[in-house]
Amino acid sequence: MTALAADPVASAPNTGEELTHAVCFCDDDVALCGANVAGTEWATEDEEVDCVVCQDLLLLPCARCGQ
């Protein structure tokens, strides 16, 4: 099962850009794309996933748990 991940998460150090990622509840500290989202606040359900890798992976079963 996937959900919107914590927001904001920096896309790269010192770029100033922030992305909204998606996570699976099997490990909600790591976004589907592999970004560390531990300790960040959850996005609202109205926000869309900005990370293009997470967007693609939302369509597939989780690679870690298969759900």
C-alpha positions in Angstrom: 0.0 0.0 0.0 1.4 3.4 -0.9 0.7 6.9 0.4 1.9 10.4 0.0 5.2 10.7 1.8 6.6 13.3 4.0 6.9 16.8 2.6 9.1 18.7 2.0 12.1 16.6 1.1 15.0 18.3 -0.6 15.6 17.0 -4.1 19.3 17.5 -3.9 21.6 19.2 -1.3 21.6 23.0 -1.5 19.3 23.3 -4.6 16.4 24.9 -2.7 14.0 22.6 -4.5 11.6 20.4 -2.5 9.7 17.4 -3.7 6.7 15.4 -2.5 7.5 11.7 -2.5 5.4 8.5 -2.1 6.1 5.8 0.4 4.9 2.3 1.2 3.8 1.7 4.7 6.2 -1.3 5.0 9.0 1.3 5.3 7.7 4.9 5.6 11.1 6.3 6.2 12.2 5.6 2.6 10.4 6.9 -0.4 9.6 4.6 -3.3 12.4 6.3 -5.2 14.9 5.6 -2.3 15.0 9.1 -0.9 15.3 9.2 2.9 12.1 10.9 4.2 12.5 10.0 7.9 11.5 12.6 10.4 9.7 14.8 7.9 6.0 15.7 8.1 3.3 13.9 6.0 1.9 15.7 3.0 -1.9 16.3 2.8 -4.0 14.2 0.5 -4.6 17.2 -1.7 -0.9 17.4 -2.6 0.4 15.6 -5.7 3.6 13.6 -5.8 6.3 15.8 -7.5 9.0 13.1 -7.7 8.7 11.6 -11.2 10.3 8.3 -10.0 7.8 7.9 -7.2 5.0 8.8 -9.7 6.1 5.9 -11.9 6.5 3.5 -9.0 3.1 4.2 -7.6 1.6 2.2 -10.5 3.6 -0.9 -9.5 3.6 -3.2 -6.4 6.1 -2.1 -3.8 9.6 -3.7 -4.5 10.1 -4.2 -0.8 6.9 -5.9 0.3 5.0 -6.6 -2.9 1.9 -4.7 -2.0 
